[in-house]
């Protein structure tokens, strides 16, 4: 079995890298083996452009059985999600792809630039329908809705507009790009993130990055261990 793991930055996934006991880097990809699995760990860079480019380069070069995206995210204050909680994101939207119409944001679907049902969108959303039953049962983290943005939410008006438009629970800078590529390429996937901060007026003194990374990587290691000793793809 071949597993592709992606993360925007090495810092987010460093404990998993340490656990791999491997130093076989090929460019921005770390290759190691666990059990029955060969694992390629790809650092994509921050944001949706780098994520898309590096994902496509990786999957064009190698055929993978499953792809896993691990990273941090922000949780919206009324989402019911706690700081450092690990979540399974099963729905994504592009949160800033569109145009400002005076003080109102219009999505590409509202603007008529893309049909909301055009593949791989479903009513303007990217949804992970192609879940693997045994894996889905094993990943017992809460399923949540995410948006992905190039411009991270940082003021009350912007946050309020995004809540009204998308009803998100979490926000990241890469998830929707990961979903888009995986759905278009028909590759099985999961997006697992830990909450490092609340989506609010920016105040890094309230963030819990170290603890979120610890909890994210504990979950990542357990998932990789499970996949490496399973016959999931058999």
C-alpha positions, 0 to 999 in steps of 0.5 A: 500500500502507498500512502501520501501524507501532506502538510503545509509546513514541516513544523505541523508534522514534525513529531510524525517525522521524528516517529518515522525514524527516517531521514530519506528526503527526496526534495520536499518528500520524506519516504519511509515504511511502516508495516505493509505501507510505503509512505510519502510525506509531502510538505506542500507549502502554505496556501492553496496554490502551493498545495495544488501544484505540489499535490498534482506533481506528487500524484502524477509521479506515483500512484497512491492508495490513499491521501491524508492531509494533516494540519492546524486550523482555526475554529469558529467561536460558536462551532462547539469545537474546543482549542486543540481538538482534533477534527475530521473535515468532511466538507470544504468550501473556498471561502474567498474565491469571488468578488467584493460587491461594495461591502458584500462578498459574492462567490463565484457561484453567485457571480455565475462564473461556475455552476454550483453543481459542476464537478467536483462541487455539490451545491457549491461545496466539496464533500468527501463522499468517497470515504472508506468504511473501515477507516471512517469507523476508525477515525472517530474524530468529529466530522466538521465543515471547513472553509479555506481562504488565502486571506485568514479571517481577522476582523469582525465584519469579515468573520460575520460575513463568512459565517453567514455565507458558509456556516463553517466550523473551521478555517484553514488555508489549504483544505479546499485545494486538497479536496478539489484535487482528490475529488477530481483525481478520484483518490481516497482521502481524509483531512485531519486537523487540530484547532490551534486558535479561534477565528476572531480578531487576531491575538496570538497570545490566545493560540495553543499551537504547541498543544494542537501540534502534539494532539494532531500528531498523536492522531496522525501516528495512530492513523498511520499505524492502523493503515500500515497494519491493515488490509484496507486496500485488499 
